[in-house]
Amino acid sequence: MIAAGFSLPKYGAGGSYGDETVQAVKALQKRSGYRGGWNLRTGYRKGARSY
């Protein structure tokens, strides 16, 4: 994210996927026009059934 131009001022590149990273990923997706449906926290598609 940092290399892509998105700052992570609170925690930096700490290796965990927290709220700061989620917001940076959402901003990257918005900027790039990504329209996928993956849940950033779970890795599952939104609306996918769990069995």
N, C-alpha and C positions, 0 to 999 in steps of 0.2 A: 504494500500500500504506500509506503513511504517513497519507494522508487517511482511509483505511478503519480506522485505529486500530492498524496493525501497525508496530512500530518496526523500523528497520534501523540499529541502533546502530553497527555496525562500518564500513559504507561509505555509508550513507544513500542518497539518490536520485542515484546516480552514473552512471546510464545503461547499466550492464552487468547482465547476468542471471546472477549468481553464486549460490553456495550459500545466502547469506543471503536472497536474493530467492526462491529455490526454497522455502526453509522457510516464508517468510512467505506465499507463494502457497498452499502446502499447508495452512497454518493457516486461511487465508481460505476455501479450498474446504471444509475440514472444518466450519468454523463455519456456512457457508451451506448445507451439505448437498449440495454438488456431488458427483455420482457419475459424471462423465464419465471417459473413458479416454484423454485426450490425454497424451502424454509431454511434460513441461514443458521438457525440454532440446532435443528435436528438433522438436517440433510435430507429430509423427505419432501416430496412434492406436496404442496398445499392441496388439501382435499383427498389425499391418498388414504386408503383404508388401512387400518392396522389389524392384523389377524392374530 
